[in-house]
Amino acid sequence: MNLKKSLLGVAVIFSAMILASCGSSSNKSSSSSSSTKTTSSESGSYQVTGQTNNSQYAGVIKNGKYLTSKSRGVTASQNSNLLNLKSFETGLQDISKTQFSTSKYIFQEGQYLSKSTVENWIGRKSKSNSEGLNPASNGSTSPTKRNPIYLQSLEEQDYVQKSGSKLKLSGVTIGLAMNSVDYYRKTTYGAQYQTDISDATLEKEGKAMAKEVLTRLRKKAALKNVPIVIAIYKQASNDSLIGGNFVSYSVNNGNSISKWKAMNIQNVVFPLKTGESAPNSNDADAFSNFKSEVESFFPNLSGVTAQAQYKNGSLQGMNVSITTQFYSETEISSFTQFLADQAEKYLPSGVKTDITVSSTTDGVQSFLSRSSTAKSFKTHVFGSY
């Protein structure tokens, strides 16, 4: 039973930790629809899933199975900060929503860049890999003199529309995940070193790569005339408690990069460290008051933290994580109700807020959530059955 509960807990934790979907596009709601509709295509039979709400895309099922990405999971090196991967994918789709409406377009996992293609593109340029977007090695192992790996991963998302009885590609979004820190070893199994990459260099390299990526995509027959969105993502360091964030994107209808649109997004961890500040000090004070109330009422806590995302200085959402030492389900139930009352009283309203309660030994114990338009929290306590 504990294994089942822990597996469920992992899923909830990951869904609650990601901030990139906190924006306004994720806060709308409507009646759900889970029906699937079948449509034909030259390459097989497709089904289109229903939408749980109008802020999410319907997906594509081919021959009874979900159509997976051809290059999913390809990275230049192992990334130990899983929050980067999650926020990269969900944040990229949020950018897509600004161009491809969820009511008019259907989401399809990337089908035009194969695994081998992406592997070549995110590799270093060399005699054996002329397609490498990362610079060739200059032979140096000095943190400040070597050519770092700038591009960590590349994500393709396709957006299709129904055209008669077929699905027609109508847009593509490409995400370039750029390293803010490049980790490397001088010898196999040796000590780990790092090269820090400035924001200015990261964005400069990303924009140069975007230009080349667009040129390559336009050479593919299916991608000659569709809108292509290219977004640049700044990865957080491996020891960061939060994921990275997107810095800019470009919507391109022609063969050359159009103007870039800057994205002022900031991720913050509460409580703030000494010397740190939040875009809005009232939010930091609100969380501090909430934390104090919770810790004074229930002493058996290992930690109370929150991740918040700001866009243009405005709070978009907050994910609170609480680690307990509780073993009694009655304690957990009472604690959850207390949290709902205190969160409603102290935490900022008008933004999506999730609270995950878990123990160090027993996984997720309860989950609370409030949409941007709701006043009260919905709660769920996980039982042992």
N, C-alpha and C positions, 0 to 999 in steps of 0.2 A: 504493500500500500504506500509506503514511504517513497519507493522508487517512482510509482505513478504520479504521486503528488509533486515530487521534485521535478520530473519532466515537464509537468504542466506549469510548474513555477518558473522554469527557465524560459518558456515561451512568453509568459506574462511579463517577466523582467525585461526581456528584450523589447517587447512592444511598448513598455512604459518608459524605457530609458531614452528612446530616440526623440529628438527635439525637432528634427527638420520638418515634421508634419504639423507643427503647431500653428502655422499661419492661417489666415482667414479662409483659404481655399479648403481647409480641412474641417472647418467649424460649421459648415452648413449641414443640415440634416433633412431627410425626407423619408417617406414610407419605403421600406425595403422591398426588393424584388429578387428572388433567388432562382427564377426560371432561366432556362437556357434556350437559345434559338439556333436552329441549324441552318447553315447556308453552305452552298457548294462553291468550290474553287477548282481551277484547273489542276491543282496539285493535291486535291483530296477534299474530304468532307470536314467542315469546320462547325463548331458550335460557339456561340457567344454567351458567356455567363451573364447572369443578372447582376445588378448593382445593389450593394447593401444600403447605399445612400447616394445622393446625387453629387457628392464631392469626390467620389471614387470612380475609377474607370471599370467598365466591364472588360473581361479578359477573353483570350482566344483559346479554345480547345480544339485540337486537331485529331480526328479519328479516335475520339473518346479520351484523349490524354491532353493534359495541359501542355501548351507549346512552350518549351523551355528555351532559354538563350543558348545560342551556339558558342558563346565565349564566356559564359558566366564563371566568375571566380578566378580569372586570370590576373595575376599581379606580378610586378617586377621582382618582389621579394616578400617574405612572410611579414604580415602586418599584425603585430600583437595587440593593437588597439581595435577591438571589434566594433567600437562605437563609430569609427571612421567609415567602415563598410556600410553599416546600417544607415547612418545619416547621409552618406553619399547617395545611396540608391533612392531613399525616400525624398531627399531634398531635390534630386534631379527630376523626379516626377512632379514635384510641386512647381518647378520652373516650367515644365511641360504644360501644366494646367493653365498657365498664363497665355499659352499660344494655341493649345489644342483642347478645346472644351470637353469636359467629361460627358456632356450631353450629345455631342456630335462625333466624338472620336472613340475608338476602342483601342485599348492598350494591347500591344503584342511584344513579347520579349524579343530582343535583337536577333534578327535572322540574316543580316547581310554581311556581318563581319565574323568570320570563322575563328575558332580557337587559335589556329596556327597564325592567322593574320594578326590578331591582337597580340599574340606572343612576340611576333616579329616587330610590331610597331612600338611596343613598350620596352623592347630590348635596346641595348646600346648599338649605335651604328658601327659597323665593322666590315671587313672584307667579306665575311660570310653572311652578313645581314645588312644589306644596303637600305632596308626599309626602317631601320631603327630610328626612333624619334629622340631617344636619349643620346647625349654626346658620346663619342668614342672615348675610351679610356686613354688618359695621357700618361699612364704608367706610374703616377704619383700615388702614394698612400697617405700623404699629409692631409689632415682635415681641411686645411685652408687652400691647398694647391691642387688637389685632385678634381677631376670632373665628376660631380655627383650624379646620381640618378634623380632626375627632376620628376619624370612622369612615373607614378606608381601603378596606376591602373586606368583602364578605359572602359566606359560603360556605354552600350547602345540600347536605346529604347525606341521602339517603332510605334507609330500611331496610324491605324487603318480606319477606313470607313466602308460602309456597305455600298456596293455599286451593283444594283440589280440583285443577282443571286451570288455575287462574289464579294470578297473583301479586297479593297484596293488600298495600297500604301499611300498615305496622304501627308506624312511628316515623320521626321526622325530627330531624336535628341541624342547628342553625344556628350558624355561627361568626361572631363580630363581631371583625374585626381592627382594633384601635384604635392610633392613632399615639402614640408617645412623643415624637416630634419631627415637626412639620408643616413641610415645606419649601415655600417659595413665592417668587415673583418679583414685584417691584413693577411692572415693565414687561416686555412680551414680549421674550424673549431677554436680559433684564437679569440683573444679579447675583442669586445665590440667597441667600435669607435663611431663617431658621428660627425657629419658635416651639416652645419646650420645653413639654411637658405633664407634669405631675407624676403619679405613680402614683395618688394619691388622686383627682385630677380625671379621669384616664383611666377608672378603675373606676366612678366616679360617673356619668359620661356613658354608659359602656357599659351599665350597669344600667338607666338611664333609657330608652335606645334599645331594650334587650331587652324592656322592658315594652310598648313600642309595637309592636315586631315581632311579639310573641306575639298581641297584639290583632288585628293585620292578618292573621296566618296563620289564626287561628280563624274568620275570615270566609270562608275558602275551604272549600267543601263537603267536599273530600277530607281536610281537616286539622282538622275540627271535634273529633274525638274521639281522635286518635292522640297518644301521648306525644311531646312536643317538648322536646328538649334544646337549651339556648342557652348557648354558651360565649364568654367574653371573652378575647381574645388581645392581648397587649402586643407591638407590633412593635418590633424593634430598630432603631437608627438606621442610616442608609445606610452609614456607615463602620465598622459593627460587623463583627467577624470571626465572629460567631455570629448565629443567628436569634433571634427572640423566643421568648416562652413564654406559655402560658395561665395566667391568674391566678385564674379562678373559673368555675363553671358551675352551671346550675340545671336540674333535671328537672321538667317541668311536665305534669301530667295534666288540669289545668283551664284556666280562662280567665285566671287571674292568675298572676304569677310566684311560684313556691314559693321556699323558702329557698335561698340561694346556698351553694355548697360551695367554700371557698378551696383553691387549689392552690399548694403551696409548691415551685415549680420554679425552679432556677437553672442557667443555662448558663455554663460557665467555659472560658477558653482557657488552655492550658498551652504554654510556660512562663508563669507569672504575671508581670505587670508589677510594678515596684517599688511597694510599698504595697498591692497586692492580696492577697487571701487566698482560699483554697478552703474549702468546708465541712469537708473532711477534709484536713489537712496531709500525712497519709501518702500520699495520692494524688499530691499535687504532688511530694513527694520521690521517689516511685516513678517518675514520668515523668521527673524530672530525671536520675535514675540511668540510665534507659533511654536517654535522649537523649545523655548523656555517653558511654556505651558505643558507641552507634551512630556518633557523630561521630568518636570516636577510632579506630575500626576502619576506617571508610570516609571519608576526608577530602573527597571530591568531592561534598559535599552543600550545597545552597543553603538548606535549612531543614528543621527537624523541629518540628512543632507538633501539638497535639491539642485537640479540642473534647470536653468532658465535660458530661454532664447529671446534675444531682442532684435528687432528689425527697425532700422532708422531710429533707434533709441526707444522704441516702444515694445513693451513686453508682449510676446506672442504666445507663450505657454510655459508651464512649469511641471517638472516631473520630480516628485519627492520620494526618496527612498528611506525607509525606516527599518533598522535591524534590531530584532528583539531577542530576548532569552526566555520567552514564554514557552510553556509546555501545556498549559491548560486551555482547552478550546473556549471555555467560558471567559477566561481572561482575554483571549484574542477577540472574541465577539464584543465584549464590553469596551475594549480598547479601540476597536474599529468604529463603534458608535461615538465614542469620545472624540476620535480623530475627525469624524465628519462634522461634528459641532464646532470644534476648534478651527478646522480648516475654513469652514464657512465664515467664521468670525474674523479670522486674522489674514488668511491668504488673499492676494489680489483677485478681484472678481473680473468677469468679462474676458477671461482667457481660459483656454483648455488647461485643466489641471488634473494630473494623475498622481495617486499615492500608492506605493507598493510596500506592504509590510511583509517582511520575511525574517526567518531565524537563521542563525549560523549553521544549524544542523538539520532543519526540517523544511527548507525551501520556503516558497511563498505561502503566507498564512492568510492574507486578505488583500483586497484591491479596492481602491476607491477612485471614482472618476467623476468629473464635472465638465460639461461642455461650456463653451464660451457664452452661451445664452442662458444656461441654467443657473439657478440660485443654490440648489442643494446638490449634494454628492450622492451618486449611486454607489452602493457598497456590495461586496461579495466576500463572504468568509469561506475559505476552503476547508471542507470537512475531511475526516479520515477515511471515508468510504468511497 
